[in-house]
């Protein structure tokens, strides 16, 4: 009886390992970081940043990859406030940095919003949300185009 239970358990474990390997291989992609690439580092592990946590940026950078440490870690040169942190991060906390057109040529900035949207009318009409019978709360103001 003990032998049969051990055989069944080892069979179940082998099937589970095969199933998990198949799922992992189906979705897993190796990170394609190279030395010298520009990357962004997640701030989730930084405790030394100023300000409230919910107002911080999700990523800092761009930073340059100095060295690849195996398949799962990179050494990054951080130049901003979190530079006191150890420079080696797992690849799960690093994402590629894509330079935008504004970064490439700072003189080509987008124009501010159009004056029609930005200006408010002298006597705006309040937008109200009913909180009960005969009661309304002021939620914002919109331009009356009538």
N, C-alpha and C positions, 0 to 999 in steps of 0.2 A: 504494500500500500504506500509506504514512504517513497519507494522508487518511482511509482507511477505519478505521485504528486510532484516530485522533483523534475521528472521528464516533462510534465505538463507546464510547470512554471518556467523551465528553461526554454520551451517552445514558445510560450507567450512572450517572454523577454526578447527572443530573437525576432519574432514578428514585429514587436513594437519598435525595436532598433531599426529594422528595415523600413518601416513606415515613417519613422521620424527622419531618417536619412533621406528618403525620397522627398519628403516635404521641404526639408532644409535645402536640398540641392535645387529644387524647383524655384524657390523664391530668392535664394541667397545670391548676392552679387559681390564680387571682390572689389574693394575700393581701389580706384585707379589714381592714387596720389603719387606725385613725383617730386623729387627734390627741387626746390625753387618755386613751386606753385604758390599762388596766393589763396589763402583759406580763411574762413571765419571760424572762430572758436566759441562754443556755447558757454554762456555765463552761469549755467546751472550749478557749477561747482565752486564758483567764486564767492567767498564770504566777505572779502575785503573791499567790495565796491560800495560807494557812497549812495545814499538815498534809499527810498523805500523799494522793496524787492519787486513789487508789481509795476513800478515805473522804470525799471532798468531795461536796457536793451537785451534782447535774447541772445545776441551774438556780438563779439568784439572783433575788430579787425578792419581791414584785411591784414593778415600776418603771413609771413613767408615760412615755408617748410624748410628746416635746416637739414633734417635727417629722418629717414624711415627706420623705425625700430620694429623689425618683424613685419607681419601682415596687419597687425592690429593696433599699432601705436605710431605716432609721429612726434617729432621734436619740432616745436614751433618757436619762432622769434617774435615775442610779444613786445610791442613798443608803447602800449598805452598804460592806463592805471593798473591793470592786473599783472603788470610785468614782474611783480614779486612772487608770483605763483611759479611752481615747478614747470618747466617748459615742455614736458612730455604729456601728451593727451591721447586717450584712446580714439580710434577713428570714428566711433559713434558720436563723439562730441565735436567733430570737425566736419565742415561742409565746404564745398568749393565756392570761391568768390568769383562772381561774374561782373565785370566792369560795365557800368551803364554808360549811355551816351553823355550824360551830364558829367560823369567823372572823367571821361576821355577829353572833353573840351569844355572847361568851366565857363567859357564865354557864351555858350549856347544853352542858356537856362530857359526853362519854360516860363511863359508869361504868367503873371498872377491871374486870378480869376477875373472874369469879365466884370465891368462896372455894374451891369444890370443885376448880376447875382449878388455882388458885394454890397451895393447900397441898399439901405432900408428906407422905406417911405416914411414921410413925416408922421402920418397917422396909421400905423400898422393895425391890422385886424388880428385879435388874439385867436389862437387855436386852443380850443378848450376840450377837456375830457370830462365827461360826466362822472361824478363820484357818487351820485345819488340823486333823488328827486329834487329839482330846483337848485342844484349845486354844481358849480363848475370850477375847475382849477386852471390857472393859466399855465400852459405847457411851453409855449413859444410864440413867436410872431412870424407871420408870413406877409408877403407883399400882396396887396389886393389889386388885381389886374382888371377889375370891372370898371 
